[in-house]
Amino acid sequence: MGKKDIIIIVAVLAALGFSLYRKYMKKNQGKGSSGSGTQSGSSFSSSSKDDDYEPYSKK
């Protein structure tokens, strides 16, 4: 492999990556800002339920 081959391979990989990036951005652009696909916060409920559960009470 010569220097020319390595430069061509890197250029092709960069073009492919940029193409996939544009495709991904177009796909997410239609969802709007509220449906970005990520959720911030905990996966557990922040509201505490009063169910009298005490895990170490040995009932």
C-alpha positions as CSV (number, residue, x, y, z in Angstrom):
1,M,0.0,0.0,0.0
2,G,1.4,3.3,-1.0
3,K,0.8,6.7,0.4
4,K,-1.7,7.4,-2.4
5,D,-3.8,4.4,-1.5
6,I,-4.0,5.4,2.2
7,I,-5.1,8.9,1.3
8,I,-7.8,7.5,-1.0
9,I,-9.1,5.1,1.6
10,V,-9.2,7.9,4.3
11,A,-11.1,10.2,1.9
12,V,-13.6,7.5,1.0
13,L,-14.2,6.8,4.7
14,A,-14.6,10.5,5.5
15,A,-17.1,10.9,2.7
16,L,-19.1,7.9,3.9
17,G,-19.1,9.2,7.4
18,F,-20.3,12.6,6.3
19,S,-23.0,11.0,4.2
20,L,-24.3,8.9,7.1
21,Y,-24.2,12.0,9.4
22,R,-26.3,14.0,7.0
23,K,-28.8,11.1,6.7
24,Y,-29.0,10.8,10.5
25,M,-29.6,14.6,10.8
26,K,-32.4,14.6,8.2
27,K,-34.0,11.7,10.0
28,N,-34.0,13.5,13.4
29,Q,-35.0,16.9,12.0
30,G,-38.6,15.9,11.4
31,K,-39.2,14.9,15.0
32,G,-39.0,18.4,16.4
33,S,-37.3,19.6,19.5
34,S,-39.6,17.9,22.0
35,G,-39.1,14.4,20.5
36,S,-35.3,14.4,20.3
37,G,-35.2,10.8,21.5
38,T,-33.3,11.4,24.7
39,Q,-34.7,11.7,28.1
40,S,-33.1,13.7,30.8
41,G,-33.7,12.5,34.3
42,S,-33.9,9.4,36.2
43,S,-35.6,6.2,35.1
44,F,-37.3,5.9,38.5
45,S,-40.3,7.9,39.5
46,S,-39.5,11.0,41.5
47,S,-42.8,11.0,43.3
48,S,-42.7,8.9,46.5
49,K,-45.6,6.6,47.1
50,D,-46.9,6.2,50.6
51,D,-47.3,2.4,50.6
52,D,-45.7,1.8,54.1
53,Y,-43.0,-0.3,52.6
54,E,-40.0,-0.6,54.9
55,P,-37.4,-3.0,53.4
56,Y,-35.4,-3.6,56.6
57,S,-38.3,-3.7,59.1
58,K,-38.4,-7.6,59.2
59,K,-42.1,-7.8,59.2
